[in-house]
Amino acid sequence: MMTRHVKLKSLIKILRSPKVLGIAVLLFMIVVGNLFWQTPTSAQHETIILSVERGDIEKIVMVTGILKPSVQVNVGAQVNGQIKKLFVQQGDKIVKGQLLAEIDPTIQQSELKNATAQLLSTQAQKRAAEATLMQYIKAYKRQVMMQRDGSGIRSEYEQAQAQYEAQLQQVNVNDAMIIQSEMAVQTAQANLNFTRIVAPISGEVLGIVANEGQTIVSSQTAPTILVLANLDKMQIQTRISEADIQKIHSGQSLTFHVIANPEKQYESTMGYVQPIPSEALEEKNNSGGQQSGAVYYNGTFEVDNANRELKTSMTAQVFIRVAEVKNALRLPVSALGRSVGINQYEVIVIDNGKSEVRTVKIGLNDRHFVEVIDGIEEGERVVIQPDSVVS
C-alpha cells in the first residue's frame, strides 16, 4: 500500500513538471486547430442552388488594334529649291488651302519668263508666216487667172502653187510651236505655284521633317516637308486571326479600351474587313507561293476623338460582339453537367426539395452563361456543379 502511494505521488510530480505541461498544451492546440481548419472544408462542399432567370448573352471575339489618324498626309515639294520660309509649327491647327511653306521661287520665276518669251517669239513667227502666206496666195491666184486666159507660163504657175502650199504648211508648224510654247508657260506657272505649299486637308501639323534653308531636290517622289493629320476622328486597324475571321463582318457592334486607360470604354461599329491577308498583298522574294506562320486579316473602324484622348499608335483591346441574344432564358455554365448530345446537357433541378436530373438544350454560350432553348422554365432552381466541363 505504501509503495502504491509513493508511485502515485511520483506520477503527480511528473505531470506537474513544466516540460510535461508544455507538451500537453501543444497537443491540445493541435487538436483544436484541426477542428478549426476542417470546419470550412465541410462548408466548401455545401450545395449551391440558383434560380433560372432571364438576361442578355453576348459572344465576344477579342482582337488587338493600333490607332491611327483617320486621314494622314505627307506634304512634300514638287519642285527643286531652298525652303525659304515655314509658316507653321508642330501642333498647329490648319485649314485646307492654308499656306504652310514657301520654296525660293527664283528658278521658277526665271523659267516662267523664258517660257513666256518663247511663246511671244513663236506668236511673232506665226504672224510673219501668215503675212508671207498672203503674198503667195495673191501670186498663186494671179497665175491661176493667167492660165485660164492662156497668157500664163506653166512653170511660173507651178512655182506659185508650190510656194503657196509650202507656206501654208509653215503656218501650221507655227501653230504647233505656239501650242508647245503655251504648254511650257503653263508648266512654268504651275512650278512657280508649287513653290507655295498649301494644306491639302484641314487638321493638325503632326510633325515637320525639313528645316528653313534646307535644299529640296524632287525626283520621282516628292520629298516630305511636314506631316498633317485629322485627329478629330481616329481609325483603329485590328488584326483578326484566321480562326475568328468567319465570325466577323462589317456592321458588328464593338467596344474597346486603350492600354493607357483600361477603365474608359469606347463604342463603335466594325467597318471594312479585308478579304485577303495583308501578307498576301506584299511582294515576297523567293517564297515560292507558300505562306508560313499565322494568318491575320485586317479589320478597320473609326471613332470620334473630339477631346483628343486617343493618340496615334496607341494599342487597343477590341471586343467584337459576334452574337447576341437579348432577354434570353439563361443559366450559368457551371450548372451544366454531362453532355448527352449536340448542345444537350444534364442539369440537376430542385423541385419541392427533391432533386431530379433533366436534359436541357442550349444555344448561345458566352462562357459565363448559356442560352436555354428547351428543357427548363424561368424560376426553376438548378444546382451549380463545380466540376462542369462546359466552357
C-alpha positions as CSV (number, residue, x, y, z in Angstrom):
1,M,0.0,0.0,0.0
2,M,2.8,2.3,0.9
3,T,4.5,1.5,-2.5
4,R,1.4,2.5,-4.5
5,H,1.1,5.8,-2.6
6,V,4.7,6.6,-3.5
7,K,4.2,5.8,-7.2
8,L,1.1,8.0,-7.3
9,K,3.0,10.9,-5.8
10,S,5.8,10.4,-8.2
11,L,3.3,10.4,-11.2
12,I,1.7,13.6,-9.9
13,K,5.1,15.2,-9.6
14,I,6.0,14.3,-13.2
15,L,2.7,15.6,-14.6
16,R,3.2,18.9,-12.7
17,S,6.6,19.4,-14.4
18,P,6.8,22.4,-16.9
19,K,8.1,20.1,-19.7
20,V,5.1,17.8,-19.5
21,L,2.6,20.6,-19.2
22,G,4.1,22.3,-22.3
23,I,3.7,19.0,-24.3
24,A,0.1,18.7,-23.1
25,V,-0.7,22.3,-24.1
26,L,0.8,21.7,-27.6
27,L,-1.3,18.6,-28.1
28,F,-4.4,20.5,-27.1
29,M,-3.7,23.3,-29.6
30,I,-3.1,20.8,-32.4
31,V,-6.5,19.1,-31.8
32,V,-8.3,22.4,-31.7
33,G,-6.5,23.7,-34.8
34,N,-7.6,20.6,-36.8
35,L,-11.2,21.1,-35.8
36,F,-11.0,24.8,-36.8
37,W,-9.5,24.1,-40.2
38,Q,-11.8,21.2,-41.0
39,T,-14.9,23.3,-40.5
40,P,-14.6,25.5,-43.7
41,T,-13.8,22.4,-45.7
42,S,-17.2,21.0,-45.0
43,A,-18.7,24.3,-45.9
44,Q,-16.9,24.2,-49.3
45,H,-19.0,21.2,-50.2
46,E,-22.3,22.9,-49.5
47,T,-24.7,22.7,-52.4
48,I,-25.2,26.0,-54.3
49,I,-28.7,26.4,-55.8
50,L,-29.6,29.2,-58.2
51,S,-32.8,30.2,-60.0
52,V,-33.1,30.2,-63.8
53,E,-33.5,33.8,-64.9
54,R,-33.5,36.0,-68.0
55,G,-30.7,38.2,-69.2
56,D,-28.6,39.3,-72.1
57,I,-25.9,36.9,-73.6
58,E,-23.1,38.2,-75.7
59,K,-20.4,36.2,-77.6
60,I,-17.3,38.2,-77.9
61,V,-14.2,37.9,-80.0
62,M,-11.2,39.9,-78.7
63,V,-8.6,41.3,-81.0
64,T,-5.8,43.8,-80.8
65,G,-5.7,47.1,-82.8
66,I,-3.5,50.1,-83.4
67,L,-4.8,53.7,-83.5
68,K,-4.1,55.9,-86.5
69,P,-5.5,59.2,-87.7
70,S,-8.5,58.8,-90.0
71,V,-6.6,60.9,-92.5
72,Q,-2.8,61.4,-92.6
73,V,-1.0,63.2,-95.4
74,N,2.8,63.6,-96.0
75,V,3.1,67.0,-97.6
76,G,6.0,67.3,-100.0
77,A,7.6,69.6,-102.5
78,Q,7.1,69.1,-106.3
79,V,9.9,71.4,-107.3
80,N,13.5,71.9,-106.5
81,G,14.8,74.7,-104.4
82,Q,15.6,76.0,-101.0
83,I,13.0,76.2,-98.3
84,K,12.6,80.0,-97.8
85,K,10.0,80.0,-95.0
86,L,8.0,77.7,-92.8
87,F,4.7,79.3,-91.7
88,V,3.5,76.6,-89.2
89,Q,4.8,74.8,-86.2
90,Q,4.2,71.3,-84.9
91,G,0.8,71.0,-83.2
92,D,-0.7,74.0,-85.1
93,K,-4.3,73.6,-86.3
94,I,-4.6,74.3,-90.0
95,V,-7.4,74.6,-92.6
96,K,-7.4,73.3,-96.2
97,G,-5.6,75.8,-98.5
98,Q,-3.6,77.4,-95.8
99,L,0.0,78.4,-96.7
100,L,2.4,76.0,-95.0
101,A,5.8,76.7,-96.5
102,E,7.5,78.6,-99.4
103,I,10.4,77.5,-101.6
104,D,12.7,80.1,-103.1
105,P,10.9,80.9,-106.4
106,T,13.9,82.5,-108.2
107,I,14.5,79.5,-110.5
108,Q,10.8,79.0,-111.3
109,Q,10.3,82.7,-112.0
110,S,13.2,82.6,-114.4
111,E,11.7,79.6,-116.2
112,L,8.4,81.3,-116.5
113,K,10.0,84.4,-118.0
114,N,11.8,82.2,-120.6
115,A,8.7,80.3,-121.4
116,T,6.7,83.5,-121.9
117,A,9.4,85.0,-124.1
118,Q,9.4,81.8,-126.2
119,L,5.7,82.0,-126.6
120,L,5.9,85.6,-127.8
121,S,8.6,84.6,-130.3
122,T,6.5,81.8,-131.8
123,Q,3.5,84.0,-132.0
124,A,5.6,86.6,-133.9
125,Q,6.9,83.9,-136.2
126,K,3.4,82.9,-137.0
127,R,2.3,86.4,-137.8
128,A,5.3,86.7,-140.2
129,A,4.5,83.4,-141.8
130,E,0.8,84.4,-142.3
131,A,1.9,87.7,-144.0
132,T,4.1,85.7,-146.4
133,L,1.3,83.3,-147.0
134,M,-1.0,86.1,-148.0
135,Q,1.6,87.2,-150.6
136,Y,1.9,83.7,-152.0
137,I,-1.9,83.4,-152.1
138,K,-2.1,86.5,-154.3
139,A,0.6,85.3,-156.6
140,Y,-1.0,81.9,-156.9
141,K,-4.4,83.4,-157.7
142,R,-2.8,85.6,-160.4
143,Q,-1.2,82.6,-162.0
144,V,-4.5,80.8,-162.0
145,M,-6.2,83.7,-163.8
146,M,-3.4,83.8,-166.4
147,Q,-3.6,80.1,-167.0
148,R,-7.3,80.5,-167.7
149,D,-6.9,83.2,-170.4
150,G,-3.8,81.5,-171.9
151,S,-1.3,84.2,-171.1
152,G,0.5,82.4,-168.3
153,I,3.6,80.3,-168.3
154,R,3.2,76.8,-166.9
155,S,6.4,76.8,-164.9
156,E,5.6,80.1,-163.1
157,Y,2.2,78.7,-162.2
158,E,3.7,75.6,-160.7
159,Q,6.2,77.6,-158.8
160,A,3.5,79.9,-157.3
161,Q,1.4,76.8,-156.4
162,A,4.4,75.2,-154.6
163,Q,5.3,78.3,-152.7
164,Y,1.7,78.7,-151.5
165,E,1.4,75.1,-150.3
166,A,4.8,75.2,-148.6
167,Q,4.0,78.4,-146.8
168,L,0.6,77.0,-145.7
169,Q,2.5,74.1,-144.0
170,Q,4.8,76.6,-142.4
171,V,1.8,78.4,-140.8
172,N,0.6,75.0,-139.5
173,V,4.1,74.4,-138.0
174,N,3.9,77.8,-136.3
175,D,0.5,76.9,-134.8
176,A,2.0,73.7,-133.3
177,M,5.0,75.6,-131.9
178,I,2.6,78.1,-130.3
179,I,0.8,75.2,-128.6
180,Q,4.1,73.8,-127.3
181,S,5.1,77.3,-126.0
182,E,1.7,77.7,-124.3
183,M,2.1,74.4,-122.5
184,A,5.6,75.4,-121.5
185,V,4.2,78.6,-120.0
186,Q,1.5,76.6,-118.1
187,T,4.1,74.2,-116.8
188,A,6.4,77.1,-115.7
189,Q,3.4,78.8,-114.0
190,A,2.5,75.6,-112.2
191,N,6.0,75.1,-111.0
192,L,6.0,78.6,-109.7
193,N,2.7,78.0,-107.9
194,F,4.3,74.8,-106.4
195,T,6.8,76.9,-104.6
196,R,3.9,77.9,-102.3
197,I,3.0,74.8,-100.4
198,V,-0.6,74.8,-99.1
199,A,-2.5,72.4,-96.9
200,P,-4.4,69.7,-98.8
201,I,-6.6,68.9,-95.8
202,S,-7.8,70.6,-92.6
203,G,-6.3,69.1,-89.5
204,E,-3.2,69.4,-87.4
205,V,0.6,69.5,-88.0
206,L,1.9,66.2,-86.6
207,G,5.5,66.8,-87.5
208,I,7.9,69.0,-89.5
209,V,10.6,66.9,-91.3
210,A,12.5,69.7,-93.1
211,N,14.0,73.0,-91.9
212,E,14.2,76.5,-93.3
213,G,17.2,76.9,-95.5
214,Q,17.2,73.2,-96.5
215,T,17.5,72.5,-100.2
216,I,14.8,70.2,-101.6
217,V,15.5,68.0,-104.6
218,S,12.4,66.4,-106.1
219,S,12.8,63.4,-108.3
220,Q,10.3,60.6,-108.8
221,T,8.9,61.1,-105.3
222,A,8.2,64.4,-103.6
223,P,10.4,64.8,-100.5
224,T,8.3,65.2,-97.4
225,I,8.4,68.6,-95.7
226,L,5.8,68.1,-93.0
227,V,3.0,65.6,-91.9
228,L,-0.6,66.6,-91.5
229,A,-3.5,64.6,-90.0
230,N,-7.1,64.8,-89.0
231,L,-7.2,63.8,-85.3
232,D,-10.9,64.6,-84.8
233,K,-11.6,61.0,-85.9
234,M,-9.3,58.1,-85.3
235,Q,-9.1,54.8,-87.2
236,I,-8.4,51.6,-85.5
237,Q,-6.7,48.8,-87.5
238,T,-7.2,45.4,-86.0
239,R,-5.6,42.1,-86.8
240,I,-8.2,39.2,-86.9
241,S,-6.9,35.7,-86.7
242,E,-7.8,33.0,-89.3
243,A,-9.7,31.2,-86.6
244,D,-12.1,34.1,-86.0
245,I,-12.4,35.7,-89.4
246,Q,-15.6,33.9,-90.4
247,K,-17.4,35.2,-87.4
248,I,-16.6,38.9,-88.1
249,H,-18.2,41.2,-90.7
250,S,-18.9,44.9,-91.3
251,G,-21.6,46.4,-89.1
252,Q,-21.0,44.4,-85.9
253,S,-21.1,46.5,-82.7
254,L,-17.9,46.6,-80.6
255,T,-16.3,48.2,-77.6
256,F,-12.6,48.8,-76.9
257,H,-10.2,50.4,-74.5
258,V,-6.6,51.5,-74.8
259,I,-3.9,50.1,-72.6
260,A,-3.2,53.6,-71.3
261,N,-6.7,53.8,-69.8
262,P,-8.4,50.4,-69.4
263,E,-11.3,51.9,-67.4
264,K,-12.5,54.1,-70.3
265,Q,-14.7,52.1,-72.7
266,Y,-15.4,53.3,-76.3
267,E,-18.1,52.1,-78.6
268,S,-18.1,51.8,-82.4
269,T,-19.1,49.6,-85.3
270,M,-16.8,47.3,-87.4
271,G,-16.1,48.9,-90.8
272,Y,-14.2,47.2,-93.6
273,V,-12.9,43.7,-93.2
274,Q,-10.2,42.9,-95.6
275,P,-10.9,39.7,-97.5
276,I,-7.3,38.9,-98.1
277,P,-4.4,38.8,-95.6
278,S,-2.0,41.8,-95.8
279,E,0.9,39.4,-96.2
280,A,-0.6,38.2,-99.5
281,L,-0.6,41.7,-100.9
282,E,3.1,42.2,-100.2
283,E,5.8,41.2,-102.6
284,K,7.5,38.1,-101.5
285,N,11.0,37.2,-102.6
286,N,11.8,33.5,-103.1
287,S,8.6,32.5,-101.3
288,G,7.5,30.0,-104.0
289,G,3.9,31.0,-103.3
290,Q,3.9,29.4,-99.9
291,Q,2.9,31.1,-96.7
292,S,4.3,30.4,-93.2
293,G,3.2,31.3,-89.8
294,A,-0.1,32.6,-88.5
295,V,-2.6,34.3,-90.9
296,Y,-4.2,37.6,-90.0
297,Y,-6.8,39.8,-91.7
298,N,-7.2,43.5,-91.2
299,G,-10.4,45.0,-89.9
300,T,-10.8,48.7,-89.5
301,F,-13.3,51.0,-87.8
302,E,-13.4,54.7,-86.8
303,V,-14.3,56.5,-83.5
304,D,-14.8,60.2,-82.7
305,N,-11.8,61.9,-81.0
306,A,-13.0,65.4,-80.5
307,N,-11.5,65.6,-76.9
308,R,-8.2,64.2,-78.3
309,E,-7.9,61.5,-75.6
310,L,-6.8,58.9,-78.2
311,K,-3.3,59.2,-79.5
312,T,-1.6,57.9,-82.6
313,S,-0.1,54.4,-82.4
314,M,-1.9,53.6,-79.1
315,T,-2.7,49.9,-78.6
316,A,-6.4,49.0,-78.2
317,Q,-8.0,45.9,-76.9
318,V,-11.1,45.4,-79.0
319,F,-14.2,43.3,-78.1
320,I,-16.4,42.5,-81.1
321,R,-19.9,41.2,-80.5
322,V,-20.2,38.4,-83.0
323,A,-23.5,37.1,-81.5
324,E,-26.1,38.5,-79.0
325,V,-29.4,37.4,-77.5
326,K,-31.4,39.9,-75.6
327,N,-33.6,38.9,-72.6
328,A,-32.7,35.2,-73.1
329,L,-33.6,32.5,-70.6
330,R,-30.2,31.6,-69.3
331,L,-28.4,29.6,-66.6
332,P,-24.7,29.6,-65.5
333,V,-22.3,27.5,-67.4
334,S,-21.4,25.8,-64.2
335,A,-24.9,24.4,-63.9
336,L,-24.3,22.1,-66.9
337,G,-23.4,18.5,-66.3
338,R,-22.7,15.7,-68.6
339,S,-23.1,16.1,-72.4
340,V,-25.8,13.8,-73.8
341,G,-26.0,15.1,-77.3
342,I,-25.3,18.1,-79.6
343,N,-25.9,21.2,-77.4
344,Q,-27.7,19.0,-74.9
345,Y,-26.6,18.6,-71.3
346,E,-27.8,17.2,-68.0
347,V,-28.7,19.6,-65.2
348,I,-29.8,18.9,-61.6
349,V,-33.2,20.6,-60.9
350,I,-34.5,21.1,-57.3
351,D,-38.3,20.6,-57.2
352,N,-40.2,20.6,-53.9
353,G,-37.0,19.8,-52.0
354,K,-36.2,16.9,-54.3
355,S,-33.5,16.7,-57.0
356,E,-34.0,15.4,-60.5
357,V,-31.7,15.1,-63.5
358,R,-33.1,16.8,-66.5
359,T,-31.8,17.3,-70.1
360,V,-31.7,20.9,-71.5
361,K,-30.9,22.1,-74.9
362,I,-28.7,25.2,-75.1
363,G,-28.0,27.9,-77.6
364,L,-25.5,30.8,-77.4
365,N,-22.7,30.3,-74.9
366,D,-20.6,33.3,-73.7
367,R,-18.5,31.2,-71.3
368,H,-20.4,32.6,-68.3
369,F,-24.0,31.9,-69.2
370,V,-25.7,29.7,-71.8
371,E,-29.0,30.4,-73.5
372,V,-31.7,27.8,-72.7
373,I,-33.7,26.7,-75.7
374,D,-35.7,23.9,-74.1
375,G,-35.9,21.7,-71.0
376,I,-36.3,24.2,-68.2
377,E,-38.5,27.1,-67.2
378,E,-37.8,30.5,-65.8
379,G,-37.8,30.5,-62.0
380,E,-36.9,26.8,-61.6
381,R,-33.9,26.1,-59.4
382,V,-30.7,24.3,-60.5
383,V,-27.7,23.0,-58.7
384,I,-24.3,24.5,-59.6
385,Q,-21.9,21.8,-60.5
386,P,-18.3,22.8,-59.7
387,D,-16.9,20.0,-61.9
388,S,-18.7,21.2,-65.0
389,V,-16.7,20.6,-68.2
390,V,-18.5,23.2,-70.4
391,S,-16.7,26.4,-71.2
